[in-house]
């Protein structure tokens, strides 16, 4: 059995934290507060979410390579 190294543990924690933030942001998209934002701000949040998805995928690939 392979032992998780400290830097690998940090990647695991980072992915969990990122995925929780993505989940929260995704739920925010369904709120009236989100609907009340300007079109520009909603666009920035959508782009942020898309970047988070890419980042999470990369972290997942790194974890799979452990």
N, C-alpha and C positions, 0 to 999 in steps of 0.2 A: 504494500500500500504506500502510495506517495504521500509525503507530508506536505502540507501547504506552507510555502515560504512566506515570510512577512510581506514582501511586495505583492505576492499573489493574493494574500488576505486583503490587502488594501484595494486591489482591483475588484474583488468580490464585494466588499463593503460599498465601494463606489458605485457599482452596478445596482445593488439593492437600493441605495439612496436615490440614484438617478431614476430608477423605475418607479419609486414611490412619488417622486416629484412629477414625473410624467403622468402618473395616474391622477394626481391632484389637479394638474393643469387640464387634463382631459375632462375631468368632472367640472372644472370651472367653465369650460366652453359651453356647458349646458345651463348656465345660470343667467338670470336677468341682469346681473352686474356686468357680465361679459357682453351681453346684448347692448348694454348702454354705452359701451366703449366706442371710441371713434373707429371708423373703418381702418385708419392707419394703425391704430394700436392693436386692433384685432389681427391685422395682417402680421404685425411684429410678433405677436404671441403665437400665431400659427407657424411662422418661420422658426421661432424658438423651439416649438414642439417638434417640428420636422428635424431640426438639428439634434435635438435630444434623442430622437429615434435612431438616427445614424450613429450617434455616439454610443448608445446602448448596444446597438448591433455590433459595433467594433469591440466593445468591452466583452460581449458574449463570445466573440470569436477568440479573443485573447484567453478567456477562461477555458474555452474548449481545447485550446492548445496546451494547457497546463499538463 
